[in-house]
């Protein structure tokens, strides 16, 4: 039970960060768009998976940034590289999710 308590505390901390909240807001907007275009079962699965992947990447990105700030509060090229990589993962998952959204919505609109 302690592990679940710790995990929920981690989510509480994550959702207190602006970047994670922005991704959550974008996920909610995707859900509203899905309701508008009346997604079917498999399209909803694709949307939900995309939303969770992007938010998960953003949580990891936030963790990497916190670790980097903890290790060195001054500029360090190695820490910058780590932060850039984790930000890149968020961007990559976001682009993939946007492609899924466009393909699904275009299919519904056309």
C-alpha positions as CSV (number, residue, x, y, z in Angstrom):
1,X,0.0,0.0,0.0
2,X,2.9,2.4,0.7
3,X,4.1,2.1,-2.9
4,X,0.6,3.1,-4.1
5,X,0.6,6.0,-1.7
6,X,4.0,7.1,-2.9
7,X,2.9,6.8,-6.6
8,X,-0.2,8.9,-6.0
9,X,1.9,11.4,-4.2
10,X,4.1,11.5,-7.3
11,X,1.1,12.2,-9.5
12,X,0.0,15.0,-7.1
13,X,3.5,16.5,-7.4
14,X,3.5,16.1,-11.2
15,X,0.1,17.7,-11.7
16,X,1.3,20.7,-9.6
17,X,3.8,21.6,-12.4
18,X,2.7,23.9,-15.2
19,X,4.1,21.8,-18.1
20,X,2.2,18.7,-17.0
21,X,-1.0,20.7,-16.5
22,X,-0.6,22.2,-20.0
23,X,-0.4,18.6,-21.4
24,X,-3.4,17.6,-19.4
25,X,-5.3,20.6,-20.8
26,X,-4.4,19.6,-24.3
27,X,-5.5,16.0,-23.6
28,X,-8.9,17.3,-22.4
29,X,-9.2,19.4,-25.6
30,X,-8.5,16.2,-27.6
31,X,-11.2,14.4,-25.7
32,X,-13.7,17.3,-26.4
33,X,-12.7,17.1,-30.1
34,X,-13.2,13.3,-30.0
35,X,-16.7,13.8,-28.6
36,X,-17.5,16.3,-31.3
37,X,-16.4,14.1,-34.1
38,X,-17.9,11.0,-32.4
39,X,-15.0,8.7,-32.3
40,X,-15.5,4.9,-32.4
41,X,-14.1,2.5,-29.8
42,X,-10.6,2.0,-31.5
43,X,-10.2,5.7,-32.2
44,X,-10.9,6.4,-28.5
45,X,-8.3,3.8,-27.6
46,X,-5.7,5.6,-29.8
47,X,-6.6,9.0,-28.4
48,X,-6.4,7.8,-24.8
49,X,-3.1,6.0,-25.4
50,X,-1.6,9.1,-27.0
51,X,-2.8,11.4,-24.1
52,X,-1.3,9.1,-21.5
53,X,2.0,8.7,-23.4
54,X,2.5,12.5,-23.8
55,X,1.6,13.2,-20.1
56,X,3.9,10.3,-19.0
57,X,6.8,11.8,-21.1
58,X,6.1,15.2,-19.6
59,X,6.2,13.7,-16.1
60,X,9.6,12.1,-16.8
61,X,10.8,15.4,-18.4
62,X,9.9,17.2,-15.2
63,X,11.7,14.6,-13.1
64,X,14.8,14.9,-15.2
65,X,14.7,18.7,-14.9
66,X,14.3,18.4,-11.1
67,X,17.3,16.0,-10.9
68,X,19.4,18.3,-13.0
69,X,18.6,21.3,-10.9
70,X,19.3,19.3,-7.7
71,X,22.7,18.1,-9.0
72,X,23.9,21.4,-10.2
73,X,22.1,24.8,-9.9
74,X,24.7,26.4,-12.3
75,X,24.9,25.9,-16.0
76,X,26.3,22.5,-17.0
77,X,26.4,21.4,-20.7
78,X,25.9,17.7,-19.6
79,X,22.8,18.5,-17.6
80,X,21.5,20.7,-20.5
81,X,21.9,17.7,-22.8
82,X,19.9,15.5,-20.5
83,X,17.2,18.2,-20.2
84,X,17.1,18.7,-24.0
85,X,16.8,14.9,-24.5
86,X,13.8,14.6,-22.1
87,X,12.2,17.6,-23.7
88,X,12.7,16.0,-27.1
89,X,10.9,12.9,-25.9
90,X,7.9,15.1,-25.0
91,X,8.0,16.8,-28.4
92,X,8.4,13.5,-30.2
93,X,5.4,11.9,-28.4
94,X,3.4,15.1,-29.0
95,X,4.1,15.1,-32.7
96,X,3.1,11.4,-32.9
97,X,-0.1,12.1,-31.0
98,X,-0.9,15.1,-33.3
99,X,-0.5,12.9,-36.3
100,X,-2.9,10.3,-34.8
101,X,-5.4,13.1,-34.0
102,X,-5.2,14.5,-37.6
103,X,-5.6,11.1,-39.2
104,X,-8.5,10.1,-37.1
105,X,-10.3,13.5,-37.3
106,X,-9.8,13.9,-41.0
107,X,-11.2,10.4,-41.5
108,X,-14.3,11.5,-39.5
109,X,-14.7,14.9,-41.2
110,X,-14.1,13.8,-44.8
